[in-house]
Amino acid sequence: MRAQLQAQRNRNSSATDAPDGADELRAGKARRWRISFPKLAPIEVLFTPEATRVEALAACDGAVEATPIHEGARRTATAAEADELRALVATILAGASDYERSEALATAVADPTAALACFRVLAGSNR
């Protein structure tokens, strides 16, 4: 009976009561996961599209734990950031398909601070 009540409460809670991204976490999917390995520091991994815990663990050889990371509210890229991201994506993903570059850019523009930090490092290592 207690399990049935909890299941009903979970079904009745609305997305407006939950923080941004919590409905995806309840559904078992998340875009960002903290992946833990034995004797190593955990890493954060971004999945597009969102992944389940099982998918996140399967994608990372040797992983022993996967914890979803709440994404919170973000801002979109300014025009200057979008231009820089477009150039970085074109450089880093020069050999990728148009679809892959488009997906990468859409994801990057949604979180410009993290994307710029990551893509600037990648562009520097490609030189």
TIMI-226248 format. One record per residue (C-alpha): z, x, y. Coordinates in steps of 0.1 Angstrom, whole numbers, plus 5000, padded with zeros to 4 digits. Example, Ala and Ser with C-alpha at 12.3 -4.5 7.8 and 13.67 -1.06 7.14 Angstrom:
<pakols>
507851234955
507151374989
</pakols>
This chain:
<pakols>
500050005000
500950285025
497550455018
495750125025
497550085058
496650435069
493050385059
492950055079
494550235109
491850505107
489150245106
490650055136
491050355159
488150365184
486250665197
487650585232
491150645220
490250985205
489551305224
485851415227
484651525193
487551375173
485351105157
483151375142
486251565129
487551245113
484151205097
484551555083
481851715104
482051965132
479752185152
482252475155
484452615126
486952895124
486153075092
488953285075
488353565050
490953765030
492154075048
489854015078
490253845112
488853495113
485453435130
484053135148
480752995136
478452735152
476552495130
473552295142
473552025130
477251975124
478552085091
481351965067
484152195056
482352245022
479152335040
480852575064
482652755035
479352765014
477552925043
480053215047
480253435015
483853515007
485453265031
488753115020
489352865047
487452665073
489152495102
487252265127
487452365163
487852085188
485052125214
486551935244
484651845275
481952085287
479652115316
475952145315
474052445327
473052485364
469352535372
469852915374
471752925341
469052715324
466352955336
468253255323
468953075290
465252985286
464253355292
466953475268
465953235240
462353325244
463253695241
465753665212
463853405192
460353535199
459353515162
460953165157
459052835157
458852615188
461252375172
463852645165
463552775201
463852415214
466952345193
468552675204
467852605241
469252245238
472452375222
472752665247
472352435278
475152215265
477552505265
476152755290
479252975293
479453055256
475653065252
475153315280
477953545267
476453535232
472753565242
473353845267
474854055239
472053965215
469454055241
471154385248
471154475211
467454395207
466454655232
</pakols>
